[in-house]
Amino acid sequence: MPDDVQDKVIRILADQAMLEPEDIEMNQAPADLGIDSLGLVEAIFSIEETFDVSVPFNANEPEKSEFDISTVAAIVDAVRDLVRQQKA
């Protein structure tokens, strides 16, 4: 079964990193992909728009945010949780 959330998040991150989606690995951090803090904020906005969710992310203090941005897999899982909560 295709994972629509994962595919869309990877596409968003790939766009920000100017990479092909197939070049993204789940264990990579955004910094590993060449995504800086501004790019990360833009990716968060794109995730919010794509999934119609509000991401609890503080760009000024990302380490204190409830939204885990440590790896691609963590971002995918966090978006899945937000989408699940929205449908509940």
C-alpha positions as CSV (number, residue, x, y, z in Angstrom):
1,M,0.0,0.0,0.0
2,P,1.5,3.4,-1.0
3,D,2.3,5.8,1.8
4,D,0.9,9.1,0.6
5,V,2.0,11.1,3.6
6,Q,5.6,9.8,3.3
7,D,5.7,10.4,-0.5
8,K,4.4,14.0,-0.1
9,V,6.8,14.9,2.8
10,I,9.7,13.5,0.9
11,R,8.7,15.5,-2.2
12,I,8.5,18.7,-0.1
13,L,11.9,18.1,1.5
14,A,13.4,17.1,-1.9
15,D,12.1,20.4,-3.4
16,Q,13.7,22.4,-0.6
17,A,17.0,20.5,-0.9
18,M,16.9,20.7,-4.7
19,L,17.3,16.9,-4.9
20,E,15.3,14.1,-6.4
21,P,12.9,12.3,-4.0
22,E,14.8,9.1,-4.6
23,D,17.9,10.7,-3.2
24,I,16.3,11.3,0.2
25,E,16.9,8.7,2.9
26,M,14.7,8.3,5.9
27,N,17.6,8.5,8.4
28,Q,18.9,11.8,7.1
29,A,18.5,15.1,9.0
30,P,17.3,18.1,7.1
31,A,20.9,19.6,7.5
32,D,22.3,16.4,5.8
33,L,20.1,17.3,2.8
34,G,21.4,20.9,2.7
35,I,18.2,22.4,4.1
36,D,19.0,25.4,6.3
37,S,16.7,27.0,8.9
38,L,14.9,29.2,6.3
39,G,14.4,26.2,4.0
40,L,13.1,24.2,7.0
41,V,10.6,26.9,7.7
42,E,9.5,27.0,4.1
43,A,9.2,23.2,4.2
44,I,7.0,23.5,7.3
45,F,4.7,26.0,5.5
46,S,4.5,23.7,2.6
47,I,3.6,20.7,4.8
48,E,0.9,22.8,6.5
49,E,-0.6,23.8,3.1
50,T,-0.3,20.3,1.6
51,F,-1.9,18.5,4.5
52,D,-4.1,21.3,5.9
53,V,-2.6,21.0,9.3
54,S,-1.0,23.4,11.8
55,V,2.5,22.3,12.7
56,P,3.6,23.1,16.2
57,F,7.0,24.4,15.3
58,N,9.0,27.3,16.7
59,A,11.5,28.4,14.2
60,N,13.3,30.5,16.8
61,E,13.8,27.5,19.1
62,P,13.3,24.3,17.0
63,E,14.8,22.1,19.8
64,K,11.9,23.2,22.0
65,S,9.2,22.4,19.4
66,E,6.8,19.5,19.8
67,F,7.4,18.8,16.1
68,D,10.4,16.4,15.7
69,I,12.6,17.5,12.8
70,S,15.6,15.3,13.7
71,T,15.3,13.1,10.6
72,V,13.1,12.6,7.6
73,A,11.5,9.6,9.3
74,A,10.7,11.7,12.4
75,I,9.1,14.4,10.2
76,V,7.0,11.9,8.3
77,D,5.8,10.3,11.6
78,A,5.0,13.8,13.1
79,V,3.0,14.7,10.0
80,R,1.1,11.4,10.1
81,D,0.2,12.1,13.7
82,L,-1.0,15.6,12.8
83,V,-3.1,14.2,9.9
84,R,-4.5,11.5,12.3
85,Q,-5.4,14.1,14.9
86,Q,-7.1,16.3,12.3
87,K,-9.3,13.5,11.2
88,A,-10.3,12.5,14.8
